[in-house]
Amino acid sequence: MIALPGMYRHFLKRAGWYAATFIVAVSLVFLLPRLGPVSYTDILKANMTFGPMTAEQREELISAYMKEHDLDKPLWIQFRSYALRILKGDLGKSLNFNAKPCAAMIGEKIPWTLGLIIPAVALAWIIGNLLGALAAFRRGIFDKGIYRTSVFIGSVPFFCFGLLLMYLFYSLFPVVDSLGGYSPDIIDKGWNSRFLPSVLSHYWVPFLSIFLVLIGGQAAGMRSTTIYELESDSMKYAETLGIRRSKVFFYCLRNALLPQLSGLAITIGTMVGGSLITEIIFAYPGLGTLLFDSIKSRDYPLIQAVSLVVTVATLCLCFAVEIISAFVDPRIKASFENDGGAYASN
């Protein structure tokens, strides 16, 4: 199957909306630090700590920094300079971490965040949807137990669940020795026989705090969707034909998964924010902790850089889910055909 103009028009339209959202995000990231009662340049001057230096050296450094970023010019020129640097991949330099490039600092933290988010979301989506479908299909006590548990767990905020697990596994039953991504006494952070087991032992509690909340929401949503599919005319007709219940369940599961895939784009935004809060609670060395540290030290360039990277990553993930849904969901394909964007086979 090949996509013809209808599909392309849809993707271009969606890409335009995401591009507009990106422009708004860049504008907000630039403007918000400048809307406070204190001048943005005064805040930067007060928080520049590039190591020990004399007063003259500090003034020279501040002057060079302001000139480099056009901070001594009108606001629109500052925004133009900022936007051009963003397009070139230059996220600026940190004010409180020895002028280290923000991109390099974010690059060090991204693997930790992705390693926490991707497995949690993937497993929660698969297991949660299977549990929700089984609950709707089997009904009875199994359905009541799964539904009530999933609604309760799915409604708990990420930080509340994280604090509960922290109390259970760090205080009540201390199976993890410390917060963070690994034991604090480890100096060699290479992937050696001591560092890797420590990372894994510190990984599973933050992972559970995200996974269990997500699995609850997925199971509750999948149960409702499966019940709707089971009561549809097509499924009732399949049962009257004598088709095995296992096969009816498979057809029902396939149809019910399509809305869940589309709804994943909505879940991603909440999930990203929740994972960042989870990292802060457990002092996990990801983007959430980096953002928290930058806020505490009022490192505005780093705050802007992390916020922008998280926003762009969320937009890209949502757009990717929409593209996958368009190719997988036959109802979306049919809408393209009705709109004149027909599909043709090779």
N, C-alpha and C positions, 0 to 999 in steps of 0.2 A: 504494500500500500504506500502511496506517496501523497504528501499533503499538497493541495492546490490552493489558490489564492485565499479561500475562506479561512483556512487555518493560519496562513501567514498574516492576514489582516487582524485576526484575533490576537496573535502573539505580538504583533507590532503595537496594537492598541494597549495591551497589558504592559508591554515594555515601556510605552509612553507614560502610563500611570506610575509605574515604578520609578522611572527617571524623574518625574515631577516630584514624587515623594522624596527621592534622594536630594533634589535641589532644596526642598523645604528643610530637610534634615540638616544639610550643610549650612543653610542660612540660620537655623535655630542654634546650632552648635556654635556658630560665630557670634550671634547677637546676644544670647542669654548671659554670658559673662560680662557683657558691656552694658546691661540694662540696670545694674545695681546702683545704689547711691554713691558708691566709691568708684573712682575712675579705674578703668581696667589697667591702664599703664601704672598707676600707683600701686595696685595690687601686685602686678608683676615685679615692680621694683622692690617691694617689701618682702617678696618671697624668693627672690633670686639668691640661692646659696650654692654657688659653684666652687665650694671648697674655700680654704683659708686664703685671704688676699687683703691687700691694703685698701684704704678708702679710695685712692686714686684708681687702682686697678678695677675696683668694683664699679666706679663711675664710668670708666672706659668700656667695661664689659656691657653695662646697661645701655650705654649710648650705641654701641655696635649692634646689640640685639634689637633695639628699637629701630635702628636704621635698616637692618636686614629684613625686618618684618613690616616696615612702613608704618610703625606705630605712632610716628610723629606727623602723619599725614591725615587727611580727612577720612571719615569712616568708609566711604565707598571705595576709596583706593586701598584701604586695609582689607576690605572684603575681596576685592579683585586679586590682590596679592595672595590672600589666604586660599581662595578658590584655585588659582593657578598652581600653587604648591600642592594642593590636594590632588589635582589632576596628574601631577608629576609623581605622585606617591610620596611626597615629602610631608610627613605629619608633624614636623617641628621637633624641637628638643626640649627635654625635661628641664624644669627650673631647679629641682631639688635632688636630682640624682646625677650630679656631676656632668650636666649638659649632655646626657646620653640621648641619642635619637629615640624618639617615641616609637618609631616603627620597629627598631631593634628590641625594645623592651616588650612591646606587644607580641613580636614574633617568638620571644622566649616563653610567653604565657599561653599562647593559643593552643599548643599541643595538649596542655593540661586541661583546658576547658573543653576542647573537642573530644578528648578521651573520656571526659565525664558525661558530656551531653549525648553524643552519637549512640553509644551502646545503650544508654538509659532510654532514649526515645525509641530506638529500633525494637528493643525487647519489650518495652511497655506497649507499643503499638501492636505487635504480633500477639503477645500473651493476653493483653487486655481485650482485644477483639475476639480472640478464641473463647475466652471465658464469658464474655457478653453474649456471644452467639450460642454457646452451650447452655447458658442460663435461660435464654429465650426458647430454645428448642426442647429442653428437658422439663422446664417449669417446676412446679412443686417446691419442696423445701430447698433444693439446690438453687433454684432461681431466687427465692427470697433471701437466702444467705448471701449469694453473690451480689445481688442488686443492692441490698442494704449496706453491705460492707464497702462496695465500690463507691456508692454515693457518699458515704461518710468519709472514706479516705480521699476521694477526689475533691471534696469540698474543703479539706484542711489546707491552709496556706503552706507554701514551701518552708518558710522560716519556722513555723510552728512545728511541723513534722521534723525538721532538722534539729530543733532544740530538744524535742522529745527523744529522738534517737541518740542525741549527744548525752542526755541524762542516762539513758539505758546502758549504752556501751562505753561511756567514758567514766561514769561515776558509779551507777548501781552495779553493773557487771563490767568492770574495767578490762575489756579485751583489747583495747587500743591504747597505746602508751601516751600519745600526745596528739594535739591538733596539728594541722598542716598536711603536706603531701608525703612526708617521710619523717623519720626520726631526726630530731634536731642535732644529735651527736654525729651524724654522718657528714663527713667532709667531702669525700670523693663521690660526686653525684653522677658518675658515669653508670652505664647499664651493666653493673657488676653483680656478683652473687650476694652482696650485702644490700645494695641500694634497691634493686628490683623487688625483693621480698618486702622491704619496708614500704615501698610505694604501694604494693598490692594490699598490705595490711591496713594502710591508711585510706585506701580507695573505696572500700566496699560500703562504709557507712554513709559518706556523701552520695554515693551512687544509689543506695537504697532510698535515701530521702527524696530524690528526684523520681526514681523509678516507681515507687509505690503510689505517689500522688498521681503520676501520669497514667498508671495502669488502672487506677480507680475511675478516672474520667473516661478513658477509652472503653472500659467494660460497660459502664452505664450507658454511654452513647450507642455502643454496638448492640446492646440488648434491645433498646427501643427501635433501632433500625431493623433488626432481625424480626422482631414481632410484627412490624409493619409488612415486611416481605412475606412472612409466613401466612398472613391473612390476605395476601393478594390473590387475585383470581388465578394467576398462572400457577402458583404453588398448590392451591386447592385442586386445580385441574390435574396437576401432576400426581397428587395423592389419589384422586379418583381413578386414574389410569393404572394404579397398582405399582407405581415406581417405588423402589426401596426407599425407606426413610433416610438412609445414609446418603443416597444420591440426591434426594430432595434437600437435605441439609447442605450438601455441597453447592447446589445451585443457589440456595438461599444465602449462603455465606458469601458466594461470589458477588451477588447483587448488593448485599448489605455492606460489603467492604468499600464499594465505590464512593458513597457519601463520606465514609470515614477517611478515605484518602484525600478527598477535597477539603474536609474539615481539618486535616493536619496542618494546612497553611495557617489557619486561625490559631491552632494550638502552639505553633512555633514561637510566636511573639511572647505568649505567657511563659512558655517553657524557658526561653532564653533569659528573661528577667528573673525567673525563679532559680535558675541554675547559678546566676551571678550572686544572688542573695545567699544561696547554699554555700558557695565558695567563701563568702565573707564570714558566715557562721563558723565554718570548720577551718578557717584560715588556710584554705586550699590554694596553692600557688597558681591560680588562673587569672583570667581577666577581671573577675569580680573582686578579688583581693587587690589587684593592681589599681582598679578604679577606686576602691575604698581608701587605699593608701594615698592616692593622688588627691582625693577630696580632703583627707585629713591635713595634708601638707599644703593645700590650696595651690596645687601645681596645675594651673589652668590649661597649658598646652597639652599635658598628658591626659587630663580629664576630657578635653575636646577630642583627642586622638582615639581614646578607648571608646567613647560614646559613638564616634563616627564609624569605627570598625564594627562595633556591635550592631549598629543600625544597618550598615551595608550588608553584613552577613545575614541578618534577619530577612532583609528584602530579597537577597539572592536565594535563600532557602525557600521562601514563599513562592517566588517566581518559578523555581525548579519544580515544586509540588504542583503548581498549576499546569505546567507543561506536561508532566507525567499524567496528570488527571485527564488532560485533553486527549492524549493518545490511548488511555486505558478505558475511559468511560464511554460506552457506545451512545449514551444520550447526548454527550457533548459533540460527538461525531455527527449525530443526526442533526443537531442544531446547525452545524456548519453546512451540511448538505441542503437544508431548508433555506439557508441564507445565501445559497449560490456557490458555496465553497465545496464543491463535490469532491469525493474521493474517487480515485481511479486506480485500478490495479495494474501492475506491470504486465 
